[in-house]
């Protein structure tokens, strides 16, 4: 089934004239994200990191004018084990020049529904809803305008007493993952317009209610997070500000600050084309296609057997 899925994915992108690329899995720098930990590697007297995603290399390729590109291969994250996690996993990441996030969501729908149709002769139901609507329906609050105190109180009222002093982003993450995510409808669900504090490397804009939101979306398949996508940030200065904020939060959480990627910064200074990108967990897609609940059942050699 894995081999059939890989063949389908490569055929899908070949038919769309999207070029497969082969960025490194090992580099001198890595992501600054507070919630992602990289695996260190030693090379003689130097050190590096196994990449959590090919994003930075692929953006350098985009800035060089390569056009629509995709990657199908391994990525790595430290301390990630469980029914949906393995420290080494297979990632499908792609970027579409001159696409906005809604066009990219439509392409993800086509890809995922095509995989279900081809491999198991089925088609998942597809739903789209905004992040704000999810919160208002489940928790009767607006995640974009609610005060930090209101979010902390909601987390405590939901039984998470240790969250009384957590950050806005962490409270939102907790409430979404513990309250909203399990109640999402079956099938393929797209959640878009994430809060600005969770923009990561997505652009932000003011919605019709005047709220600052990020042009970020996530896709869930039967309540399991499947993909994370952005209408990509193109401002090099703003990107560095976000990296610096990441490192401030890492220091506050007693985690090591991470050096930023100077090669990426130079590429961004040259100019990233208008594009949208997404990373999709192939093992999680395969789990749903096979009807299993543990990632170990779709890996030839999960970490516990390596």
Secondary structure as GFF3:
##gff-version 3
##sequence-region A 1 306
A	DSSP	alpha_helix	2	15	.	.	.	ID=ss1
A	DSSP	beta_strand	19	20	.	.	.	ID=ss2
A	DSSP	beta_strand	26	27	.	.	.	ID=ss3
A	DSSP	beta_strand	39	43	.	.	.	ID=ss4
A	DSSP	beta_strand	46	50	.	.	.	ID=ss5
A	DSSP	alpha_helix	55	63	.	.	.	ID=ss6
A	DSSP	beta_strand	69	76	.	.	.	ID=ss7
A	DSSP	beta_strand	88	97	.	.	.	ID=ss8
A	DSSP	alpha_helix	101	120	.	.	.	ID=ss9
A	DSSP	beta_strand	126	130	.	.	.	ID=ss10
A	DSSP	alpha_helix	131	139	.	.	.	ID=ss11
A	DSSP	alpha_helix	148	157	.	.	.	ID=ss12
A	DSSP	three_ten_helix	161	163	.	.	.	ID=ss13
A	DSSP	alpha_helix	168	175	.	.	.	ID=ss14
A	DSSP	pi_helix	176	180	.	.	.	ID=ss15
A	DSSP	three_ten_helix	181	183	.	.	.	ID=ss16
A	DSSP	beta_strand	188	195	.	.	.	ID=ss17
A	DSSP	three_ten_helix	196	198	.	.	.	ID=ss18
A	DSSP	beta_strand	204	206	.	.	.	ID=ss19
A	DSSP	beta_strand	212	221	.	.	.	ID=ss20
A	DSSP	beta_strand	224	231	.	.	.	ID=ss21
A	DSSP	alpha_helix	236	252	.	.	.	ID=ss22
A	DSSP	alpha_helix	262	270	.	.	.	ID=ss23
A	DSSP	beta_strand	275	281	.	.	.	ID=ss24
A	DSSP	alpha_helix	282	290	.	.	.	ID=ss25
A	DSSP	three_ten_helix	295	298	.	.	.	ID=ss26
A	DSSP	three_ten_helix	303	305	.	.	.	ID=ss27
###
